[in-house]
C-alpha cells in the first residue's frame, strides 16, 4: 500500500537542501525532494525523511557536478550543420 507523504517533512527537507545547494532554484530542489519520495514509495521502500534527504542530496550533487564549468548549456552540433562555409 502506498503511503501519503507528509508535506511538512518534505518542506523541511527541501529547506535544508536549499541551504546546501543555493546554486539551484528552490523549485528544482523542492521537485527533487518530492520526486525522490514518490520514487522510493513506488519502489516499495520504507520511506523515511532521512532516506529521502540522503537520496535527494546525492541527486542534487550529481546535478551540480554535471553542469558545464561555464554554466552555459551548449546545444549539440549536428553533423554537417553549424560549420563555416
C-alpha positions in Angstrom: 0.0 0.0 0.0 1.3 3.4 -0.9 2.0 6.0 1.8 0.9 9.5 1.6 3.8 11.9 2.1 3.8 14.4 4.9 4.1 17.9 3.4 5.8 19.3 6.5 8.6 16.7 6.2 9.1 17.5 2.6 9.2 21.2 3.2 11.8 20.8 6.0 14.0 18.5 3.8 13.7 20.9 0.9 14.7 23.9 3.1 17.8 22.1 4.5 18.9 21.1 1.0 18.2 24.5 -0.4 20.7 25.8 2.1 23.3 23.4 0.7 22.5 23.8 -2.9 21.9 27.5 -3.3 23.1 27.4 -6.9 19.9 25.5 -7.8 16.5 27.1 -7.8 14.2 26.5 -4.8 11.7 24.9 -7.3 14.4 22.5 -8.5 15.3 21.4 -5.0 11.6 21.0 -4.0 10.8 18.9 -7.0 13.8 16.7 -6.5 12.7 16.0 -2.9 9.1 15.3 -4.0 10.2 13.0 -6.8 12.6 11.2 -4.5 9.8 10.5 -2.0 7.5 9.3 -4.7 10.1 7.1 -6.4 11.1 5.4 -3.2 7.5 4.8 -2.3 6.8 3.4 -5.8 9.7 1.0 -5.5 8.3 -0.3 -2.2 10.9 1.1 0.2 10.0 2.0 3.7 10.2 5.8 3.1 11.5 8.0 5.8 12.6 11.6 5.8 16.2 10.5 6.3 16.1 8.3 3.3 14.6 10.9 1.1 17.1 13.6 2.3 20.1 11.3 1.6 18.9 10.2 -1.9 17.8 13.7 -2.9 21.2 15.1 -1.7 23.0 12.6 -3.9 20.9 13.5 -6.9 21.4 17.3 -6.3 25.1 16.8 -6.0 25.1 15.0 -9.4 23.2 17.8 -10.9 25.7 20.4 -9.7 28.7 18.3 -10.8 27.3 17.6 -14.2 26.8 21.3 -15.1 29.3 22.6 -17.6 32.0 24.8 -15.9 30.9 27.9 -17.8 27.3 27.4 -16.6 26.2 27.6 -20.2 24.5 24.7 -21.8 25.8 24.3 -25.4 23.4 22.6 -27.8 24.9 19.5 -29.5 26.2 20.1 -33.1 24.5 18.1 -35.8 27.0 16.7 -38.3 27.3 19.0 -41.3 25.5 21.9 -39.6 27.0 24.9 -38.0 30.2 24.7 -39.9 31.6 27.8 -41.7 31.2 27.5 -45.4 
